[in-house]
Amino acid sequence: MKASLSQERVELDERDFFQDPFTEAELRELLGSTPASDVFSYRSPSVKKMGLKTDELSEDDLIRLMLEEPRLIRRPLIKVGDRVLVGTDKKAMEEVFPQ
């Protein structure tokens, strides 16, 4: 789906990964060099519900879990070039979309 950031007038591709889940290859490509631990939502209620011991999980475990349960992916994820912005980091957003 194409959309635009109204204030910034930036064209973007938007994806609802709950409706259109990532494949492992897509998630790994999206992350690039960004560690899976940077996009894993450790505070998600799903972590407790699934009984996860997050300190024992490898990067591959985190990716597998995010594929199984998309609620474990921090949102929004915004990829600009090779950079992945995670969550609502205003400072990072201002760097990428200067006013």
N, C-alpha and C positions, 0 to 999 in steps of 0.2 A: 504494500500500500504506500503510495506517495503522499506526503504531507509536507507542510512547511512550518518552521518555527516563526510564528507571526511577527514577533518583535525583531527577530534577526534576519528574517527573509532568507532562510536557509532551507534548501530542499533536502528532504531525507526520505529514506526507506524505513517504514515502520512495520514491525512484526509483533504480533501477539503470540508469544511462544507458548502460551497455554493452549491456544487453538491450533497452532502450527509448530509443534515441538521441534527443537534442534536435534539433528543427528550428532553423533559424537564428532564426526569430521567437521561439521559446521561450528559446533561449540569450540573445538580446538582452534579452528581457523579464526573465529571471532576473537578469541583470547590472545592469539599470537604469543607474544612474550610475557603477557600479563599472567601472573600466577593465578591458578584457580582459587586459591585461598583469598585473593583480593575481591572476587565476585561472589563467593559463597556467603550466604546469609546465615551467619552463626546465631543470630537472634530470632530467626524464624521459629514460630511455634512448632513447625514440622520437625525441627531438630529434637525437641523434647519428646514429641509424639512418637518419633522413630527410635527413641532411646539411643541416640548417637553419642559416642564419646569422641568429640571433635579433635581432641589433642592426639588421638591415635590414627587419624585419617591421612593418607597420602594424597598427593595432588590427583592421581588417577582415581582414588576413592571419591574425592570431592566431585570430579567431573561425572563419574558414574552416578553419584547421588543426585546431582543437579539434573541429569538427564531423566532419572526415574521420577524426581519430584521437582518440577520447575519452581515451586515456591521457595526453594533453596537458593535461587539465583537472585542476587540483589538487583533492584530495579531503580531507575531505568539503566539500561546499558546503552551507551552511545559510542559508536566507533567513528572516529574522525581520522582518516589516514591510517597510520599504524597505532594510533593511541586509542585506548578504551577508557571512557569515563564511566564510573560506577556510582550509582546513587545520585543524590542531588548535591554534588560538590560544587558550590557556587564559585569558588576560586578557580577550579579547573574549567568550569563553563566559561568564565570570563576570559581565561587564557585562550580558549579555542574560539569563542565567539565574542571578540572584543566589541565594545559599543562605539 
